[in-house]
Amino acid sequence: MKKFEVAFKNGLLIDKETGKILTPVPFSSFTIEGLEEGFLLEDDQSKFVPLSSEEKIKKLHQQYKGFELEKMASKGAVFYYKIGLGKPSGEDIAKEYLFNAVLEEDLYIKTKNGLKWTFCKCRCQTNKVIEGELGLEFQVVTANSLSELFANVVSTYFNKKRSTACNAFKTFYSLGKDDSPSLKWIKSRKNTKLDLLRKTLIMGKSQKELLDKLK
């Protein structure tokens, strides 16, 4: 049995004697000993209080003066996204995984010129693995945007196994009326990408503006 005195920094275990990074062998067992204040338990973390619909739109108007804003989805809406591992290692039970993304606030898109629409920040979380065995208990991951949520899940469960970057409009999907979320579903239902929903929303907005002008 070998003992190490380690420091924890940037998600890494660093041997204080040598300064080298310690990389634990996957699925090995360890005894960790330290002062109680050195551990941040889930119950100790500050609780996020989501904004109401009224508070959210008021804050966005203050943040993005001169921008057009359009609501894309309401608080509680659920989207889905797939994470694939190009080169899974021996510790990976599956090569592809399907997760949910739950909105904790209303989701808006914004534009400055009426042409390019981008997401506003929105608190969201992944609280479920829909398909794909991780080999450990899944813990809720939170973020301030959908793209950040994707990155946080990758960093937490697939660190250094794939890129953390994504285009949220092309990565996240909404569920159709008669659909059930699965890897097979998300690979075949291209018409529920958020990118298409964004285009539909903008097209509907343009048509409404045109009709208003004709009245």
QUIRA-V252897 format. One record per residue. N is the residue number from 1. OMEGA is omega in whole degrees, 0 to 359 (* if undefined). D_FIRST is the distance of its C-alpha to the first C-alpha in Angstrom with 1 decimal. Layout:
# QUIRA-V252897
N;OMEGA;D_FIRST, N;OMEGA;D_FIRST
This chain:
# QUIRA-V252897
1;180;0.0, 2;180;3.8, 3;177;6.7, 4;169;10.1, 5;189;13.5, 6;171;15.6, 7;180;19.2, 8;182;20.8, 9;179;24.1, 10;178;26.3, 11;183;23.9, 12;173;21.2, 13;185;17.8, 14;177;18.2, 15;185;15.8, 16;180;17.8, 17;184;17.1, 18;184;18.2, 19;182;20.2, 20;178;19.1, 21;175;18.7, 22;179;15.4, 23;180;16.2, 24;176;14.1, 25;182;14.7, 26;177;17.4, 27;172;16.9, 28;180;13.1, 29;182;11.8, 30;172;10.3, 31;182;10.6, 32;182;13.1, 33;180;14.4, 34;178;17.6, 35;184;21.3, 36;181;23.4, 37;178;25.8, 38;181;23.2, 39;178;23.3, 40;180;26.5, 41;182;27.2, 42;182;30.0, 43;182;32.2, 44;184;32.0, 45;182;33.4, 46;182;37.1, 47;179;39.2, 48;177;41.5, 49;183;45.2, 50;179;47.0, 51;173;50.5, 52;179;53.5, 53;180;55.8, 54;180;58.2, 55;182;55.6, 56;183;54.1, 57;177;57.4, 58;180;58.4, 59;180;55.3, 60;178;55.6, 61;178;59.3, 62;182;58.2, 63;189;55.5, 64;178;57.5, 65;181;61.1, 66;179;63.4, 67;167;61.2, 68;180;62.2, 69;176;59.8, 70;178;59.6, 71;183;57.5, 72;180;55.6, 73;182;53.8, 74;175;53.5, 75;181;50.6, 76;178;48.8, 77;182;49.6, 78;173;46.9, 79;182;46.3, 80;179;44.0, 81;183;42.1, 82;172;40.2, 83;179;37.1, 84;179;36.7, 85;181;34.0, 86;180;35.6, 87;180;32.5, 88;179;30.1, 89;182;26.6, 90;181;24.7, 91;182;23.3, 92;181;26.8, 93;180;28.5, 94;180;31.9, 95;181;33.8, 96;183;36.2, 97;177;35.9, 98;182;38.7, 99;172;38.4, 100;176;40.9, 101;185;42.0, 102;179;43.7, 103;175;46.1, 104;177;45.8, 105;174;49.0, 106;181;52.1, 107;181;51.6, 108;169;54.2, 109;185;55.1, 110;176;57.1, 111;178;59.4, 112;185;61.3, 113;180;63.9, 114;182;64.1, 115;182;62.7, 116;180;58.9, 117;180;57.1, 118;180;53.5, 119;166;51.2, 120;177;51.1, 121;182;47.8, 122;179;47.0, 123;182;44.1, 124;180;42.5, 125;169;39.4, 126;182;37.7, 127;184;36.7, 128;169;36.7, 129;182;35.5, 130;181;38.7, 131;181;37.5, 132;183;34.3, 133;180;31.0, 134;182;28.2, 135;177;25.4, 136;181;24.7, 137;181;26.9, 138;176;29.4, 139;182;29.9, 140;177;33.4, 141;181;33.9, 142;179;36.9, 143;180;39.0, 144;175;42.4, 145;180;43.8, 146;180;43.4, 147;177;42.2, 148;178;39.6, 149;177;38.5, 150;181;38.0, 151;181;36.0, 152;178;33.8, 153;177;33.0, 154;182;32.2, 155;183;30.0, 156;188;28.1, 157;182;27.7, 158;185;28.5, 159;178;27.4, 160;181;28.6, 161;176;29.8, 162;179;33.5, 163;177;35.8, 164;184;36.0, 165;174;39.8, 166;170;42.4, 167;187;46.1, 168;180;46.1, 169;182;49.7, 170;184;48.7, 171;185;45.3, 172;184;46.1, 173;172;48.4, 174;184;50.4, 175;177;50.9, 176;185;54.3, 177;185;56.3, 178;183;55.7, 179;171;52.3, 180;183;48.8, 181;176;45.8, 182;177;44.0, 183;178;42.9, 184;180;46.1, 185;186;48.1, 186;178;46.8, 187;185;47.4, 188;186;50.9, 189;181;52.3, 190;184;53.0, 191;177;55.7, 192;174;53.4, 193;178;51.6, 194;178;51.9, 195;179;53.7, 196;178;56.5, 197;176;56.6, 198;181;57.0, 199;179;59.9, 200;179;61.5, 201;182;61.3, 202;179;62.7, 203;179;65.5, 204;178;66.4, 205;180;66.6, 206;180;68.8, 207;179;71.1, 208;179;71.5, 209;179;72.4, 210;179;75.0, 211;179;76.5, 212;180;76.7, 213;183;78.6, 214;182;81.1, 215;*;81.9
